[in-house]
Amino acid sequence: MRIGFDNDKYLRLQSQKISERVNEFGGKLYLEFGGKLFDDYHASRVLPGFLPDSKIVMLSTMKEQVEVVIVINAKDIAQNKLRSDLGITYDEDVLRLYDLLTNRGLYVGSIVISQFYENNNPAVQFQRKLESYGIKVYRHYRIEGYPSDVSRIVSDEGFGKNEYVETTRKIVVVTAPGPGSGKMATCLSQMYHDSIRGIKSGYAKYETFPIWNLPLNHPVNIAYEAATADLNDINMIDPWHMQAYGESAVNYNRDVEVFPVLNAIFTKVLGASPYKSPTDMGVNMVGYCISDEQVCEEACKQEIVRRFLFAKVAERKGQCNHGLVDKLQIVMSKLNLTEENRRVAVAAREYRDKTGCISSAIELPDGRIICGRNSSLLSSASAAILNAVKALANLPDVNIMSPSALEPIQKLKTGILGDITSELRSDEALIALTVSAAVNPMAGLALEQLSKLRGCQMHITAIPSHADAKTLRKLGLQVTSDAVYSCKRVYFN
């Protein structure tokens, strides 16, 4: 994979910037982390070279000063909101984040359940579950008139109702499973309670995208629009920054629209606002670390087309309306993109037309595109993966899996487990390949190539099964599919 981002430089500059912001306030800093703190796959896709756990690595360099607070919205618990990239609910992701962070040596002090209401039984049960693990949990409540009614918000009837989150370290990182969780409100509530207690504290925002010091229509920023089309986010020039400094800076509509209210809250809590613009609040240094514009621009174009194809599949599944597809079509038009800009989609469709079968295509790191089709033995995803690892190992196009490994799996599927189809899904095919490696050296060589698929582009001409999609995600393949079902069945496992 070609690299377009200097990750080492990013870690160095970002750590320095956060330390500078702590020193500016001279007390406790509440650092709101927008986007993904862990597994930032969007950033790693559009900025090749950015590692998905870069933010964690950066925080680990200052972990003695850092305490993490995880926030989850009570409504998201009740509605079983999903983190689509991982296929797990937000409350499951809170537990996952807690384990991942603590395993990395970072201190997670507590979890906040925001917008709590008493008859929300799922939220109550989740709190009990967390407390059974010995985790501190705090409740923050809905505030009537938030965020516009500043007088009510900054009062005993607003932030004053919230439970004060006890923290012990200088940098309090406030993160969440996803947007709308209440991170900013948690930070502001803490500052209100700190002021009552005579504790000096400040606020800063670490939002990776949009990148403030890149042009408004830079592909990286347009890719962010594609990623947040369902949230109605729009990139725009920060008018407050332009007015204060005469400099152009990119932000997004929600921060720009809410800034006057935030400014008023800062003024009421701190006596004076430390910021002249929403861009001022940020500590993002990503824009200084792009090392190859061309590589990043191409990656962004792929991401935008990917988001469009995802939306078409979501619409087919009834998970979104056509409005989202239309929005992403407009985003694509800004860079004159079509589905044909995705090479693997073109290759998979051509192979489908040639074979008359559901087909998959994978673009290898060296640019070769390898295809596979479904059969009575393998799903098209399984076939493409096996063909890809054979190509990476420079093996001939022969069957490298032992019949003695395949037959028991197929009998188990259709016999004991009662599966409708005998074709091996990706996870089952990889198990068969692993077993075959014990008796076939070529299978062993192919198996060693699996890690090279991480980050590769892939397209399937039909919506993959849940099992295939999960395995492809674990392999790190950047997968899209056409918005058609593989058969007339309505249930896929």
Summary of the structure (lengths in Angstrom):
residues: 493
radius of gyration: 24.7
end to end distance: 32.2
largest distance: 75.5
contacts: 1650
relative contact order: 0.10
helix: 49%
strand: 15%
